[in-house]
Amino acid sequence: MIDREQVHKVALLARLDLTPAEEEQFTTQLGSILDYVEQLSELDVTDVIPTTRAIDVSNVTREDELKPYPDRDAILESAPEQEGEFFKVPKILNSAE
């Protein structure tokens, strides 16, 4: 299904410098992989729902809970600049013209 010339061409496109022995090895290995994929294409999957994973995965993150930090003043004092009870940061957006 795949020959050594095709492996050589793909190696050149991928900027891989393969030895002749490696080209021969990859020709055999890629041929086996393509044969296996061809076997898979013979399966009837008309009733199989497309998925991105073999098993369902749900979001395992916790809900955000607002908890005030006990020593807020210490955090604000360590900031390079502050404005009232907030951090002061450089403006990064241009004003609309």
QUIFEN-V391969 format. One record per residue. RES is the residue in one small letter. PSI is psi in radians with two decimals (* if undefined). OMEGA is omega in degrees with one decimal (* if undefined). BURIAL is # if it has 9 or more other C-alpha atoms within 8 Angstrom, else .. Layout:
BEGIN
<<RES PSI OMEGA BURIAL> <RES PSI OMEGA BURIAL>>
END
This chain:
BEGIN
<<m -0.66 177.3 .> <i 2.43 -179.3 .> <d 3.05 -174.7 .> <r -0.59 178.5 #> <e -0.73 179.4 .> <q -0.69 177.2 .> <v -0.74 179.1 #> <h -0.77 179.9 #> <k -0.78 179.0 .> <v -0.70 178.6 .> <a -0.73 177.8 #> <l -0.75 179.4 #> <l -0.59 179.4 .> <a 0.04 -179.3 .> <r 0.74 176.3 .> <l 2.36 178.2 .> <d 1.62 -177.4 .> <l 2.50 173.4 #> <t 2.81 176.6 .> <p -0.65 178.9 .> <a -0.70 178.4 .> <e -0.69 177.1 .> <e -0.77 179.4 #> <e -0.75 179.6 #> <q -0.80 -179.6 .> <f -0.54 176.6 #> <t -0.79 178.7 #> <t -0.83 -177.2 .> <q -0.79 179.5 .> <l -0.61 175.5 #> <g -0.74 178.4 #> <s -0.72 179.2 .> <i -0.78 -179.8 .> <l -0.61 175.6 #> <d -0.73 179.6 #> <y -0.75 178.7 .> <v -0.65 177.8 .> <e -0.67 176.4 .> <q -0.72 179.9 .> <l -0.59 -178.2 .> <s -0.24 178.5 .> <e -0.21 -179.2 .> <l 2.53 175.7 .> <d 1.92 -177.6 .> <v 0.44 -177.2 .> <t -0.53 -178.9 .> <d 0.20 -178.7 .> <v 2.22 -179.5 .> <i 2.28 178.1 .> <p 2.41 179.1 .> <t 2.87 175.1 .> <t -0.23 -179.5 .> <r 2.73 178.2 .> <a -0.51 178.5 .> <i 2.69 177.7 .> <d 2.39 177.4 .> <v 2.24 177.9 .> <s 2.85 -179.7 .> <n 2.13 -176.2 .> <v 0.26 179.0 .> <t 2.68 -179.4 .> <r 2.82 175.4 .> <e 2.51 175.8 .> <d 2.32 176.9 .> <e 2.23 179.5 .> <l 2.08 177.7 .> <k 2.03 179.7 .> <p 2.46 178.2 .> <y 2.34 -173.8 .> <p -0.53 -176.2 .> <d 1.08 -177.0 .> <r -0.66 -178.5 .> <d -0.65 179.7 .> <a -0.67 178.3 .> <i -0.81 -178.5 .> <l -0.63 179.8 #> <e -0.45 -179.6 .> <s -0.15 179.3 .> <a 2.56 178.2 .> <p -0.69 178.0 .> <e 2.57 175.4 .> <q 2.73 178.5 #> <e 1.80 -175.2 .> <g -2.20 178.0 .> <e 0.51 179.7 .> <f 2.74 171.6 .> <f 2.47 175.9 #> <k 2.16 -177.8 .> <v 2.75 179.4 .> <p 2.57 176.9 .> <k 2.31 -178.0 .> <i -0.17 179.7 .> <l 2.48 175.8 .> <n 2.61 176.6 .> <s 2.62 179.9 .> <a 2.36 -179.7 .> <e * * .>>
END
